[in-house]
């Protein structure tokens, strides 16, 4: 089957590294503080990299390719509800919104974690912010997975495999770049 290159190696390494770091940080949160903190610092570095890459990377890595206005995102969500959403080669508008939501919430999570260990150690409000941010990220991950599996089913395309290989089938018909 003919495929096109969509996600570059750095986006894919970032994505799967973030999956590993967040998972390990979540699991180690109450038991292995040193490991939890190391995963948090690596996550912060990964998020910083992704923000830079979103401004300077190749076409499908750039925020300008997939970040859409709230109105466009809402319209796309309505299309999903009506079963008429179009396939996108890169991120669809809902996926772009999810990328932004995850990056912002990961910034809040890692910042509050750093503040709680270095500047405001022992302050309960910082711990509550950190825990709430962690729960928000977990909720967003679940929604993200739901969206990935829905889009994979709806458009007959294995999106997890595409995030491993970096390749998808080319646009055809009503598909959008």
C-alpha positions, 0 to 999 in steps of 0.5 A: 500500500502507498503511504505518505510520511506524516510524523517525523522521528522526533515527534514519534520519539517525543510521543512514546517517551512522554507515554513512558515518563508519564506512566512511570511517574504516575505509578511511582507517585506515592512509592518511589519519590526519586524516580517520580521526580526524575520522570517529572523533570524528563517530562518537563524537558520533553514538553519544552522540546515539543513546544520548540519543535511545534514552532520550528519542526517539519510541516505536520509537527508545527502547531500552525498545521493543526491548531485550529480556532475554537469555532473550527474545533466545535464544528468538527466535534459536531461533525463527529456527533453527526458521523460526518467528520472528515479524515485528516492526514495530520491531526484533526481539529479535535486532535490538535485541541488535545495536543494543546490541552495535554501540553498545557496541563503537562506544564501545570503538572511539571511546574507544580511538581517542581514548586512542591519539591524546591520552592514550596516544599510541604505546602498543601495547596501546591500538592493539591494543584499537582495532584489535580493536574495529574488527574487532569492529564490522566483524564485527557489521556483517556479522552485522547485514547478514545479519540485515537481508537474512534478515528482509527475505526471510523477512517479504517486506519491504525493510528497507533501504528502510524505513530510508530512508523510515521506513515499514513495512507495518502489523502483521497476524496474528501480527506484534508491535509 
